[in-house]
Amino acid sequence: GSEGKRRLLEEYLQQYGIRLVFCPSNMMQDRGSMHMKAEIEQFLASNDPTVCRSVVGVATFMDATIAGADELARLFSVPCNDAATSLCRRNKASMHEALRSVGVESMRQMPTASVSEATLWAREHGYP
């Protein structure tokens, strides 16, 4: 369960001298991150200020929690990604478009929900 996964994460981080000070109760579930806001605010309000000041970084391990990690890092005032780029780091189509917009060659793609549209696009672009 989540508690076992949390313990494994704590043990792993300890190998590198990192102490886990906050871990949302549903960290290991891919359910998005907006529901964590109250839990984050409660942690910040109820914890010893020295603990909150000792945070040096925020990491996430799932695409679904990127926006929450960005917000948490901002709340802790630690170096973080620009929240305006959260979608680009979660949505691969947006990521490739952002890369192309700054001149970085990236995969050609066409977001669609239609198999026939995707098949036609693939043929037109030389995909087998």
N, CA, C and O atoms as a printed pandas DataFrame, in Angstrom:
     atom_number atom_name residue_name chain_id  residue_number  x_coord  y_coord  z_coord
0              1         N          GLY        A               1    0.811   -1.196    0.000
1              2        CA          GLY        A               1    0.000    0.000    0.000
2              3         C          GLY        A               1    0.844    1.245    0.000
3              4         O          GLY        A               1    2.071    1.174   -0.064
4              5         N          SER        A               2    0.190    2.387    0.072
5              6        CA          SER        A               2    0.883    3.676    0.027
6              7         C          SER        A               2    1.865    3.851    1.175
7              8         O          SER        A               2    2.936    4.430    0.990
8              9         N          GLU        A               3    1.511    3.354    2.368
9             10        CA          GLU        A               3    2.420    3.515    3.515
10            11         C          GLU        A               3    3.719    2.753    3.294
11            12         O          GLU        A               3    4.796    3.244    3.633
12            13         N          GLY        A               4    3.621    1.558    2.728
13            14        CA          GLY        A               4    4.824    0.783    2.413
14            15         C          GLY        A               4    5.673    1.472    1.367
15            16         O          GLY        A               4    6.900    1.481    1.464
16            17         N          LYS        A               5    5.022    2.055    0.360
17            18        CA          LYS        A               5    5.750    2.780   -0.678
18            19         C          LYS        A               5    6.421    4.017   -0.102
19            20         O          LYS        A               5    7.532    4.374   -0.492
20            21         N          ARG        A               6    5.731    4.669    0.834
21            22        CA          ARG        A               6    6.330    5.842    1.480
22            23         C          ARG        A               6    7.585    5.441    2.239
23            24         O          ARG        A               6    8.605    6.125    2.154
24            25         N          ARG        A               7    7.520    4.331    2.985
25            26        CA          ARG        A               7    8.699    3.870    3.726
26            27         C          ARG        A               7    9.861    3.552    2.789
27            28         O          ARG        A               7   11.009    3.884    3.085
28            29         N          LEU        A               8    9.565    2.913    1.666
29            30        CA          LEU        A               8   10.613    2.618    0.687
30            31         C          LEU        A               8   11.241    3.900    0.151
31            32         O          LEU        A               8   12.459    3.981   -0.004
32            33         N          LEU        A               9   10.413    4.896   -0.128
33            34        CA          LEU        A               9   10.912    6.171   -0.611
34            35         C          LEU        A               9   11.788    6.836    0.449
35            36         O          LEU        A               9   12.861    7.352    0.137
36            37         N          GLU        A              10   11.328    6.824    1.707
37            38        CA          GLU        A              10   12.120    7.416    2.794
38            39         C          GLU        A              10   13.481    6.736    2.907
39            40         O          GLU        A              10   14.504    7.410    3.032
40            41         N          GLU        A              11   13.497    5.405    2.865
41            42        CA          GLU        A              11   14.754    4.658    2.965
42            43         C          GLU        A              11   15.682    4.984    1.800
43            44         O          GLU        A              11   16.887    5.151    1.986
44            45         N          TYR        A              12   15.123    5.073    0.611
45            46        CA          TYR        A              12   15.929    5.387   -0.568
46            47         C          TYR        A              12   16.555    6.771   -0.427
47            48         O          TYR        A              12   17.753    6.939   -0.658
48            49         N          LEU        A              13   15.747    7.760   -0.050
49            50        CA          LEU        A              13   16.257    9.124    0.081
50            51         C          LEU        A              13   17.302    9.233    1.182
51            52         O          LEU        A              13   18.256    9.999    1.048
52            53         N          GLN        A              14   17.141    8.484    2.263
53            54        CA          GLN        A              14   18.103    8.519    3.370
54            55         C          GLN        A              14   19.498    8.112    2.923
55            56         O          GLN        A              14   20.489    8.580    3.484
56            57         N          GLN        A              15   19.588    7.244    1.918
57            58        CA          GLN        A              15   20.895    6.838    1.400
58            59         C          GLN        A              15   21.693    8.031    0.898
59            60         O          GLN        A              15   22.923    7.998    0.872
60            61         N          TYR        A              16   20.989    9.079    0.501
61            62        CA          TYR        A              16   21.620   10.272   -0.052
62            63         C          TYR        A              16   21.584   11.446    0.925
63            64         O          TYR        A              16   21.851   12.585    0.543
64            65         N          GLY        A              17   21.254   11.167    2.176
65            66        CA          GLY        A              17   21.205   12.201    3.186
66            67         C          GLY        A              17   20.005   13.118    3.076
67            68         O          GLY        A              17   20.028   14.243    3.575
68            69         N          ILE        A              18   18.961   12.645    2.425
69            70        CA          ILE        A              18   17.753   13.460    2.240
70            71         C          ILE        A              18   16.659   12.933    3.153
71            72         O          ILE        A              18   16.388   11.733    3.188
72            73         N          ARG        A              19   16.031   13.845    3.893
73            74        CA          ARG        A              19   14.939   13.460    4.781
74            75         C          ARG        A              19   13.621   13.889    4.157
75            76         O          ARG        A              19   13.446   15.053    3.794
76            77         N          LEU        A              20   12.706   12.954    4.034
77            78        CA          LEU        A              20   11.377   13.230    3.497
78            79         C          LEU        A              20   10.563   13.924    4.585
79            80         O          LEU        A              20   10.324   13.347    5.646
80            81         N          VAL        A              21   10.134   15.166    4.324
81            82        CA          VAL        A              21    9.371   15.896    5.340
82            83         C          VAL        A              21    7.895   15.998    5.015
83            84         O          VAL        A              21    7.086   16.276    5.901
84            85         N          PHE        A              22    7.534   15.782    3.775
85            86        CA          PHE        A              22    6.121   15.828    3.414
86            87         C          PHE        A              22    5.875   14.878    2.266
87            88         O          PHE        A              22    6.616   14.854    1.282
88            89         N          CYS        A              23    4.836   14.108    2.406
89            90        CA          CYS        A              23    4.456   13.171    1.367
90            91         C          CYS        A              23    2.936   13.063    1.415
91            92         O          CYS        A              23    2.392   12.504    2.368
92            93         N          PRO        A              24    2.241   13.586    0.408
93            94        CA          PRO        A              24    0.779   13.509    0.433
94            95         C          PRO        A              24    0.304   12.080    0.622
95            96         O          PRO        A              24    0.944   11.141    0.149
96            97         N          SER        A              25   -0.797   11.917    1.300
97            98        CA          SER        A              25   -1.300   10.583    1.604
98            99         C          SER        A              25   -1.581    9.775    0.354
99           100         O          SER        A              25   -1.535    8.546    0.396
100          101         N          ASN        A              26   -1.868   10.426   -0.745
101          102        CA          ASN        A              26   -2.176    9.710   -1.976
102          103         C          ASN        A              26   -1.081    9.882   -3.023
103          104         O          ASN        A              26   -1.350    9.800   -4.221
104          105         N          MET        A              27    0.148   10.118   -2.580
105          106        CA          MET        A              27    1.247   10.382   -3.489
106          107         C          MET        A              27    1.414    9.310   -4.554
107          108         O          MET        A              27    1.771    9.617   -5.691
108          109         N          MET        A              28    1.163    8.076   -4.205
109          110        CA          MET        A              28    1.415    6.975   -5.123
110          111         C          MET        A              28    0.234    6.681   -6.045
111          112         O          MET        A              28    0.255    5.697   -6.784
112          113         N          GLN        A              29   -0.786    7.523   -6.006
113          114        CA          GLN        A              29   -1.959    7.286   -6.844
114          115         C          GLN        A              29   -2.009    8.325   -7.951
115          116         O          GLN        A              29   -1.771    9.506   -7.698
116          117         N          ASP        A              30   -2.308    7.916   -9.148
117          118        CA          ASP        A              30   -2.363    8.824  -10.287
118          119         C          ASP        A              30   -3.765    9.401  -10.414
119          120         O          ASP        A              30   -4.520    9.040  -11.317
120          121         N          ARG        A              31   -4.107   10.317   -9.484
121          122        CA          ARG        A              31   -5.455   10.901   -9.490
122          123         C          ARG        A              31   -5.402   12.407   -9.660
123          124         O          ARG        A              31   -6.376   13.094   -9.352
124          125         N          GLY        A              32   -4.314   12.922  -10.131
125          126        CA          GLY        A              32   -4.195   14.365  -10.249
126          127         C          GLY        A              32   -3.688   14.961   -8.950
127          128         O          GLY        A              32   -3.405   14.227   -8.003
128          129         N          SER        A              33   -3.571   16.275   -8.892
129          130        CA          SER        A              33   -2.947   16.871   -7.724
130          131         C          SER        A              33   -3.745   17.983   -7.065
131          132         O          SER        A              33   -3.355   18.441   -5.991
132          133         N          MET        A              34   -4.824   18.431   -7.646
133          134        CA          MET        A              34   -5.555   19.548   -7.073
134          135         C          MET        A              34   -6.102   19.237   -5.682
135          136         O          MET        A              34   -6.175   20.131   -4.838
136          137         N          HIS        A              35   -6.485   17.987   -5.429
137          138        CA          HIS        A              35   -7.042   17.621   -4.135
138          139         C          HIS        A              35   -5.993   17.645   -3.027
139          140         O          HIS        A              35   -6.348   17.553   -1.852
140          141         N          MET        A              36   -4.713   17.767   -3.371
141          142        CA          MET        A              36   -3.660   17.786   -2.363
142          143         C          MET        A              36   -3.478   19.162   -1.744
143          144         O          MET        A              36   -2.794   19.292   -0.728
144          145         N          LYS        A              37   -4.070   20.181   -2.328
145          146        CA          LYS        A              37   -3.820   21.547   -1.869
146          147         C          LYS        A              37   -4.146   21.720   -0.389
147          148         O          LYS        A              37   -3.354   22.312    0.345
148          149         N          ALA        A              38   -5.286   21.222    0.062
149          150        CA          ALA        A              38   -5.658   21.358    1.478
150          151         C          ALA        A              38   -4.662   20.627    2.372
151          152         O          ALA        A              38   -4.299   21.125    3.437
152          153         N          GLU        A              39   -4.224   19.452    1.944
153          154        CA          GLU        A              39   -3.252   18.688    2.727
154          155         C          GLU        A              39   -1.910   19.429    2.808
155          156         O          GLU        A              39   -1.260   19.430    3.853
156          157         N          ILE        A              40   -1.507   20.051    1.708
157          158        CA          ILE        A              40   -0.263   20.827    1.686
158          159         C          ILE        A              40   -0.383   22.026    2.620
159          160         O          ILE        A              40    0.513   22.281    3.424
160          161         N          GLU        A              41   -1.486   22.759    2.517
161          162        CA          GLU        A              41   -1.678   23.931    3.373
162          163         C          GLU        A              41   -1.725   23.548    4.846
163          164         O          GLU        A              41   -1.192   24.265    5.693
164          165         N          GLN        A              42   -2.359   22.422    5.156
165          166        CA          GLN        A              42   -2.415   21.949    6.542
166          167         C          GLN        A              42   -1.004   21.623    7.042
167          168         O          GLN        A              42   -0.647   21.962    8.170
168          169         N          PHE        A              43   -0.215   20.972    6.209
169          170        CA          PHE        A              43    1.165   20.650    6.580
170          171         C          PHE        A              43    1.950   21.922    6.881
171          172         O          PHE        A              43    2.646   22.005    7.893
172          173         N          LEU        A              44    1.836   22.906    6.005
173          174        CA          LEU        A              44    2.579   24.148    6.189
174          175         C          LEU        A              44    2.142   24.880    7.454
175          176         O          LEU        A              44    2.976   25.444    8.162
176          177         N          ALA        A              45    0.846   24.875    7.741
177          178        CA          ALA        A              45    0.328   25.590    8.904
178          179         C          ALA        A              45    0.657   24.888   10.219
179          180         O          ALA        A              45    0.875   25.551   11.233
180          181         N          SER        A              46    0.696   23.574   10.212
181          182        CA          SER        A              46    0.842   22.847   11.474
182          183         C          SER        A              46    2.265   22.416   11.786
183          184         O          SER        A              46    2.532   21.958   12.897
184          185         N          ASN        A              47    3.170   22.546   10.853
185          186        CA          ASN        A              47    4.523   22.064   11.078
186          187         C          ASN        A              47    5.411   23.129   11.677
187          188         O          ASN        A              47    5.172   24.328   11.534
188          189         N          ASP        A              48    6.430   22.664   12.344
189          190        CA          ASP        A              48    7.446   23.534   12.911
190          191         C          ASP        A              48    8.051   24.364   11.769
191          192         O          ASP        A              48    8.481   23.798   10.764
192          193         N          PRO        A              49    8.091   25.675   11.907
193          194        CA          PRO        A              49    8.639   26.512   10.834
194          195         C          PRO        A              49   10.054   26.128   10.422
195          196         O          PRO        A              49   10.423   26.312    9.262
196          197         N          THR        A              50   10.856   25.600   11.344
197          198        CA          THR        A              50   12.221   25.201   10.968
198          199         C          THR        A              50   12.200   24.022    9.999
199          200         O          THR        A              50   13.079   23.903    9.145
200          201         N          VAL        A              51   11.192   23.144   10.132
201          202        CA          VAL        A              51   11.064   22.035    9.186
202          203         C          VAL        A              51   10.742   22.585    7.809
203          204         O          VAL        A              51   11.349   22.189    6.814
204          205         N          CYS        A              52    9.788   23.497    7.757
205          206        CA          CYS        A              52    9.403   24.077    6.465
206          207         C          CYS        A              52   10.566   24.834    5.836
207          208         O          CYS        A              52   10.740   24.799    4.618
208          209         N          ARG        A              53   11.365   25.517    6.656
209          210        CA          ARG        A              53   12.510   26.251    6.113
210          211         C          ARG        A              53   13.633   25.321    5.691
211          212         O          ARG        A              53   14.505   25.722    4.919
212          213         N          SER        A              54   13.631   24.086    6.181
213          214        CA          SER        A              54   14.708   23.154    5.831
214          215         C          SER        A              54   14.492   22.463    4.490
215          216         O          SER        A              54   15.372   21.750    4.008
216          217         N          VAL        A              55   13.333   22.670    3.890
217          218        CA          VAL        A              55   13.054   22.049    2.584
218          219         C          VAL        A              55   13.944   22.701    1.540
219          220         O          VAL        A              55   13.990   23.926    1.429
220          221         N          VAL        A              56   14.646   21.881    0.779
221          222        CA          VAL        A              56   15.556   22.394   -0.246
222          223         C          VAL        A              56   15.097   22.054   -1.659
223          224         O          VAL        A              56   15.666   22.548   -2.632
224          225         N          GLY        A              57   14.077   21.217   -1.777
225          226        CA          GLY        A              57   13.600   20.858   -3.096
226          227         C          GLY        A              57   12.320   20.063   -3.037
227          228         O          GLY        A              57   11.952   19.527   -1.992
228          229         N          VAL        A              58   11.650   19.991   -4.159
229          230        CA          VAL        A              58   10.415   19.228   -4.299
230          231         C          VAL        A              58   10.562   18.366   -5.541
231          232         O          VAL        A              58   10.988   18.843   -6.593
232          233         N          ALA        A              59   10.210   17.105   -5.417
233          234        CA          ALA        A              59   10.290   16.192   -6.558
234          235         C          ALA        A              59    8.958   15.484   -6.731
235          236         O          ALA        A              59    8.219   15.271   -5.770
236          237         N          THR        A              60    8.671   15.131   -7.949
237          238        CA          THR        A              60    7.503   14.322   -8.232
238          239         C          THR        A              60    7.931   13.160   -9.107
239          240         O          THR        A              60    8.928   13.232   -9.825
240          241         N          PHE        A              61    7.173   12.110   -9.033
241          242        CA          PHE        A              61    7.525   10.906   -9.770
242          243         C          PHE        A              61    6.450   10.520  -10.775
243          244         O          PHE        A              61    6.546    9.477  -11.422
244          245         N          MET        A              62    5.430   11.356  -10.905
245          246        CA          MET        A              62    4.317   11.033  -11.802
246          247         C          MET        A              62    3.879   12.281  -12.551
247          248         O          MET        A              62    3.865   13.380  -11.995
248          249         N          ASP        A              63    3.524   12.105  -13.808
249          250        CA          ASP        A              63    3.011   13.224  -14.592
250          251         C          ASP        A              63    1.815   13.886  -13.921
251          252         O          ASP        A              63    1.666   15.107  -13.975
252          253         N          ALA        A              64    0.971   13.089  -13.294
253          254        CA          ALA        A              64   -0.267   13.614  -12.710
254          255         C          ALA        A              64   -0.018   14.588  -11.569
255          256         O          ALA        A              64   -0.909   15.368  -11.234
256          257         N          THR        A              65    1.159   14.570  -10.962
257          258        CA          THR        A              65    1.419   15.443   -9.820
258          259         C          THR        A              65    2.375   16.587  -10.140
259          260         O          THR        A              65    2.855   17.261   -9.228
260          261         N          ILE        A              66    2.659   16.813  -11.413
261          262        CA          ILE        A              66    3.581   17.884  -11.800
262          263         C          ILE        A              66    3.085   19.248  -11.326
263          264         O          ILE        A              66    3.848   19.998  -10.718
264          265         N          ALA        A              67    1.830   19.579  -11.591
265          266        CA          ALA        A              67    1.307   20.891  -11.193
266          267         C          ALA        A              67    1.341   21.051   -9.672
267          268         O          ALA        A              67    1.662   22.128   -9.171
268          269         N          GLY        A              68    1.012   19.990   -8.939
269          270        CA          GLY        A              68    1.058   20.045   -7.481
270          271         C          GLY        A              68    2.472   20.242   -6.964
271          272         O          GLY        A              68    2.682   20.997   -6.014
272          273         N          ALA        A              69    3.441   19.578   -7.571
273          274        CA          ALA        A              69    4.841   19.739   -7.161
274          275         C          ALA        A              69    5.316   21.157   -7.443
275          276         O          ALA        A              69    6.040   21.742   -6.636
276          277         N          ASP        A              70    4.918   21.711   -8.576
277          278        CA          ASP        A              70    5.281   23.092   -8.888
278          279         C          ASP        A              70    4.723   24.049   -7.844
279          280         O          ASP        A              70    5.418   24.953   -7.380
280          281         N          GLU        A              71    3.463   23.842   -7.479
281          282        CA          GLU        A              71    2.816   24.699   -6.475
282          283         C          GLU        A              71    3.467   24.516   -5.106
283          284         O          GLU        A              71    3.701   25.495   -4.397
284          285         N          LEU        A              72    3.759   23.280   -4.731
285          286        CA          LEU        A              72    4.390   23.013   -3.438
286          287         C          LEU        A              72    5.772   23.666   -3.364
287          288         O          LEU        A              72    6.124   24.259   -2.345
288          289         N          ALA        A              73    6.547   23.558   -4.433
289          290        CA          ALA        A              73    7.871   24.192   -4.449
290          291         C          ALA        A              73    7.742   25.704   -4.295
291          292         O          ALA        A              73    8.530   26.339   -3.594
292          293         N          ARG        A              74    6.745   26.264   -4.957
293          294        CA          ARG        A              74    6.514   27.709   -4.837
294          295         C          ARG        A              74    6.163   28.080   -3.397
295          296         O          ARG        A              74    6.656   29.077   -2.869
296          297         N          LEU        A              75    5.308   27.272   -2.764
297          298        CA          LEU        A              75    4.920   27.541   -1.374
298          299         C          LEU        A              75    6.114   27.439   -0.424
299          300         O          LEU        A              75    6.185   28.169    0.565
300          301         N          PHE        A              76    7.048   26.539   -0.719
301          302        CA          PHE        A              76    8.248   26.378    0.102
302          303         C          PHE        A              76    9.336   27.368   -0.281
303          304         O          PHE        A              76   10.371   27.438    0.381
304          305         N          SER        A              77    9.114   28.134   -1.342
305          306        CA          SER        A              77   10.100   29.110   -1.825
306          307         C          SER        A              77   11.439   28.455   -2.150
307          308         O          SER        A              77   12.498   28.977   -1.800
308          309         N          VAL        A              78   11.381   27.313   -2.819
309          310        CA          VAL        A              78   12.600   26.650   -3.276
310          311         C          VAL        A              78   12.655   26.744   -4.801
311          312         O          VAL        A              78   11.626   26.950   -5.444
312          313         N          PRO        A              79   13.841   26.597   -5.383
313          314        CA          PRO        A              79   13.933   26.649   -6.846
314          315         C          PRO        A              79   12.952   25.661   -7.473
315          316         O          PRO        A              79   12.807   24.526   -7.021
316          317         N          CYS        A              80   12.290   26.124   -8.521
317          318        CA          CYS        A              80   11.284   25.263   -9.131
318          319         C          CYS        A              80   11.062   25.632  -10.593
319          320         O          CYS        A              80   11.544   26.653  -11.083
320          321         N          ASN        A              81   10.335   24.785  -11.251
321          322        CA          ASN        A              81    9.941   25.043  -12.628
322          323         C          ASN        A              81    8.865   26.115  -12.644
323          324         O          ASN        A              81    8.129   26.290  -11.673
324          325         N          ASP        A              82    8.782   26.820  -13.743
325          326        CA          ASP        A              82    7.741   27.818  -13.946
326          327         C          ASP        A              82    6.398   27.093  -14.058
327          328         O          ASP        A              82    6.242   26.204  -14.895
328          329         N          ALA        A              83    5.450   27.461  -13.236
329          330        CA          ALA        A              83    4.136   26.810  -13.266
330          331         C          ALA        A              83    3.472   26.933  -14.639
331          332         O          ALA        A              83    2.621   26.115  -14.988
332          333         N          ALA        A              84    3.851   27.938  -15.409
333          334        CA          ALA        A              84    3.287   28.095  -16.751
334          335         C          ALA        A              84    3.716   26.963  -17.682
335          336         O          ALA        A              84    3.112   26.760  -18.735
336          337         N          THR        A              85    4.766   26.222  -17.292
337          338        CA          THR        A              85    5.237   25.116  -18.128
338          339         C          THR        A              85    4.767   23.752  -17.617
339          340         O          THR        A              85    5.178   22.722  -18.150
340          341         N          SER        A              86    3.924   23.734  -16.606
341          342        CA          SER        A              86    3.454   22.459  -16.048
342          343         C          SER        A              86    2.820   21.573  -17.110
343          344         O          SER        A              86    3.108   20.378  -17.184
344          345         N          LEU        A              87    1.959   22.158  -17.927
345          346        CA          LEU        A              87    1.278   21.373  -18.952
346          347         C          LEU        A              87    2.285   20.777  -19.940
347          348         O          LEU        A              87    2.130   19.636  -20.376
348          349         N          CYS        A              88    3.304   21.544  -20.287
349          350        CA          CYS        A              88    4.310   21.045  -21.230
350          351         C          CYS        A              88    5.074   19.851  -20.663
351          352         O          CYS        A              88    5.556   19.006  -21.418
352          353         N          ARG        A              89    5.184   19.782  -19.370
353          354        CA          ARG        A              89    5.886   18.653  -18.755
354          355         C          ARG        A              89    4.963   17.473  -18.497
355          356         O          ARG        A              89    5.436   16.371  -18.221
356          357         N          ARG        A              90    3.664   17.684  -18.582
357          358        CA          ARG        A              90    2.718   16.588  -18.362
358          359         C          ARG        A              90    2.129   16.063  -19.672
359          360         O          ARG        A              90    1.950   14.856  -19.834
360          361         N          ASN        A              91    1.835   16.946  -20.582
361          362        CA          ASN        A              91    1.194   16.581  -21.845
362          363         C          ASN        A              91    2.254   16.527  -22.938
363          364         O          ASN        A              91    2.855   17.545  -23.280
364          365         N          LYS        A              92    2.475   15.353  -23.475
365          366        CA          LYS        A              92    3.567   15.163  -24.438
366          367         C          LYS        A              92    3.361   15.966  -25.716
367          368         O          LYS        A              92    4.336   16.443  -26.298
368          369         N          ALA        A              93    2.127   16.127  -26.167
369          370        CA          ALA        A              93    1.873   16.949  -27.355
370          371         C          ALA        A              93    2.304   18.396  -27.089
371          372         O          ALA        A              93    2.951   19.021  -27.930
372          373         N          SER        A              94    1.945   18.917  -25.924
373          374        CA          SER        A              94    2.348   20.279  -25.557
374          375         C          SER        A              94    3.864   20.379  -25.419
375          376         O          SER        A              94    4.461   21.390  -25.788
376          377         N          MET        A              95    4.480   19.332  -24.890
377          378        CA          MET        A              95    5.930   19.317  -24.726
378          379         C          MET        A              95    6.632   19.452  -26.083
379          380         O          MET        A              95    7.548   20.260  -26.238
380          381         N          HIS        A              96    6.199   18.661  -27.053
381          382        CA          HIS        A              96    6.843   18.710  -28.364
382          383         C          HIS        A              96    6.582   20.038  -29.069
383          384         O          HIS        A              96    7.453   20.540  -29.781
384          385         N          GLU        A              97    5.407   20.608  -28.883
385          386        CA          GLU        A              97    5.103   21.909  -29.468
386          387         C          GLU        A              97    5.986   22.992  -28.848
387          388         O          GLU        A              97    6.479   23.868  -29.558
388          389         N          ALA        A              98    6.186   22.939  -27.544
389          390        CA          ALA        A              98    7.053   23.908  -26.866
390          391         C          ALA        A              98    8.486   23.791  -27.368
391          392         O          ALA        A              98    9.156   24.802  -27.577
392          393         N          LEU        A              99    8.953   22.573  -27.561
393          394        CA          LEU        A              99   10.303   22.376  -28.094
394          395         C          LEU        A              99   10.432   22.985  -29.492
395          396         O          LEU        A              99   11.386   23.708  -29.777
396          397         N          ARG        A             100    9.472   22.688  -30.349
397          398        CA          ARG        A             100    9.512   23.228  -31.708
398          399         C          ARG        A             100    9.449   24.759  -31.707
399          400         O          ARG        A             100   10.078   25.407  -32.544
400          401         N          SER        A             101    8.694   25.332  -30.773
401          402        CA          SER        A             101    8.529   26.793  -30.740
402          403         C          SER        A             101    9.833   27.530  -30.428
403          404         O          SER        A             101    9.953   28.723  -30.706
404          405         N          VAL        A             102   10.804   26.825  -29.854
405          406        CA          VAL        A             102   12.108   27.450  -29.571
406          407         C          VAL        A             102   13.202   26.889  -30.468
407          408         O          VAL        A             102   14.389   27.057  -30.190
408          409         N          GLY        A             103   12.794   26.217  -31.552
409          410        CA          GLY        A             103   13.750   25.757  -32.545
410          411         C          GLY        A             103   14.410   24.419  -32.279
411          412         O          GLY        A             103   15.394   24.075  -32.934
412          413         N          VAL        A             104   13.889   23.661  -31.336
413          414        CA          VAL        A             104   14.447   22.343  -31.052
414          415         C          VAL        A             104   13.665   21.317  -31.867
415          416         O          VAL        A             104   12.438   21.247  -31.788
416          417         N          GLU        A             105   14.396   20.522  -32.650
417          418        CA          GLU        A             105   13.734   19.507  -33.451
418          419         C          GLU        A             105   13.042   18.510  -32.530
419          420         O          GLU        A             105   13.606   18.089  -31.520
420          421         N          SER        A             106   11.839   18.144  -32.879
421          422        CA          SER        A             106   11.063   17.250  -32.029
422          423         C          SER        A             106   10.216   16.332  -32.901
423          424         O          SER        A             106   10.128   16.504  -34.117
424          425         N          MET        A             107    9.607   15.370  -32.260
425          426        CA          MET        A             107    8.768   14.414  -32.982
426          427         C          MET        A             107    7.602   15.119  -33.666
427          428         O          MET        A             107    7.005   16.048  -33.122
428          429         N          ARG        A             108    7.299   14.656  -34.862
429          430        CA          ARG        A             108    6.086   15.125  -35.526
430          431         C          ARG        A             108    4.921   14.367  -34.893
431          432         O          ARG        A             108    5.038   13.195  -34.538
432          433         N          GLN        A             109    3.824   15.048  -34.765
433          434        CA          GLN        A             109    2.672   14.421  -34.122
434          435         C          GLN        A             109    1.385   15.116  -34.531
435          436         O          GLN        A             109    1.383   16.212  -35.090
436          437         N          MET        A             110    0.307   14.437  -34.231
437          438        CA          MET        A             110   -0.998   15.015  -34.453
438          439         C          MET        A             110   -1.935   14.440  -33.389
439          440         O          MET        A             110   -2.392   13.303  -33.510
440          441         N          PRO        A             111   -2.217   15.220  -32.353
441          442        CA          PRO        A             111   -3.152   14.729  -31.334
442          443         C          PRO        A             111   -4.532   14.486  -31.942
443          444         O          PRO        A             111   -5.078   15.351  -32.627
444          445         N          THR        A             112   -5.079   13.327  -31.691
445          446        CA          THR        A             112   -6.404   12.987  -32.209
446          447         C          THR        A             112   -7.003   11.858  -31.391
447          448         O          THR        A             112   -6.290   11.107  -30.726
448          449         N          ALA        A             113   -8.294   11.751  -31.448
449          450        CA          ALA        A             113   -8.995   10.634  -30.808
450          451         C          ALA        A             113   -9.547    9.686  -31.870
451          452         O          ALA        A             113  -10.253    8.729  -31.550
452          453         N          SER        A             114   -9.223    9.955  -33.127
453          454        CA          SER        A             114   -9.766    9.184  -34.237
454          455         C          SER        A             114   -8.704    8.272  -34.843
455          456         O          SER        A             114   -7.658    8.745  -35.287
456          457         N          VAL        A             115   -8.966    6.984  -34.863
457          458        CA          VAL        A             115   -8.027    6.023  -35.451
458          459         C          VAL        A             115   -7.863    6.297  -36.942
459          460         O          VAL        A             115   -6.743    6.278  -37.452
460          461         N          SER        A             116   -8.947    6.547  -37.634
461          462        CA          SER        A             116   -8.856    6.790  -39.076
462          463         C          SER        A             116   -8.071    8.070  -39.378
463          464         O          SER        A             116   -7.283    8.102  -40.323
464          465         N          GLU        A             117   -8.277    9.103  -38.596
465          466        CA          GLU        A             117   -7.531   10.348  -38.786
466          467         C          GLU        A             117   -6.041   10.123  -38.518
467          468         O          GLU        A             117   -5.197   10.627  -39.260
468          469         N          ALA        A             118   -5.714    9.375  -37.469
469          470        CA          ALA        A             118   -4.321    9.080  -37.141
470          471         C          ALA        A             118   -3.670    8.242  -38.232
471          472         O          ALA        A             118   -2.515    8.479  -38.585
472          473         N          THR        A             119   -4.393    7.268  -38.769
473          474        CA          THR        A             119   -3.873    6.403  -39.833
474          475         C          THR        A             119   -3.576    7.225  -41.086
475          476         O          THR        A             119   -2.522    7.063  -41.702
476          477         N          LEU        A             120   -4.484    8.085  -41.454
477          478        CA          LEU        A             120   -4.284    8.939  -42.620
478          479         C          LEU        A             120   -3.080    9.849  -42.420
479          480         O          LEU        A             120   -2.243    9.973  -43.314
480          481         N          TRP        A             121   -2.984   10.488  -41.254
481          482        CA          TRP        A             121   -1.869   11.380  -40.951
482          483         C          TRP        A             121   -0.551   10.616  -41.013
483          484         O          TRP        A             121    0.422   11.115  -41.579
484          485         N          ALA        A             122   -0.503    9.422  -40.445
485          486        CA          ALA        A             122    0.720    8.613  -40.439
486          487         C          ALA        A             122    1.155    8.300  -41.861
487          488         O          ALA        A             122    2.340    8.413  -42.174
488          489         N          ARG        A             123    0.227    7.909  -42.734
489          490        CA          ARG        A             123    0.566    7.621  -44.137
490          491         C          ARG        A             123    1.094    8.860  -44.842
491          492         O          ARG        A             123    2.071    8.782  -45.588
492          493         N          GLU        A             124    0.462    9.992  -44.614
493          494        CA          GLU        A             124    0.888   11.241  -45.242
494          495         C          GLU        A             124    2.267   11.696  -44.791
495          496         O          GLU        A             124    2.947   12.424  -45.515
496          497         N          HIS        A             125    2.686   11.278  -43.609
497          498        CA          HIS        A             125    3.972   11.696  -43.058
498          499         C          HIS        A             125    5.043   10.609  -43.107
499          500         O          HIS        A             125    6.098   10.739  -42.485
500          501         N          GLY        A             126    4.768    9.548  -43.844
501          502        CA          GLY        A             126    5.788    8.532  -44.063
502          503         C          GLY        A             126    5.973    7.514  -42.963
503          504         O          GLY        A             126    6.992    6.826  -42.918
504          505         N          TYR        A             127    5.015    7.409  -42.088
505          506        CA          TYR        A             127    5.093    6.366  -41.070
506          507         C          TYR        A             127    4.548    5.074  -41.669
507          508         O          TYR        A             127    3.625    5.101  -42.483
508          509         N          PRO        A             128    5.117    3.953  -41.267
509          510        CA          PRO        A             128    4.664    2.666  -41.866
510          511         C          PRO        A             128    3.210    2.342  -41.554
511          512         O          PRO        A             128    2.701    1.308  -41.985
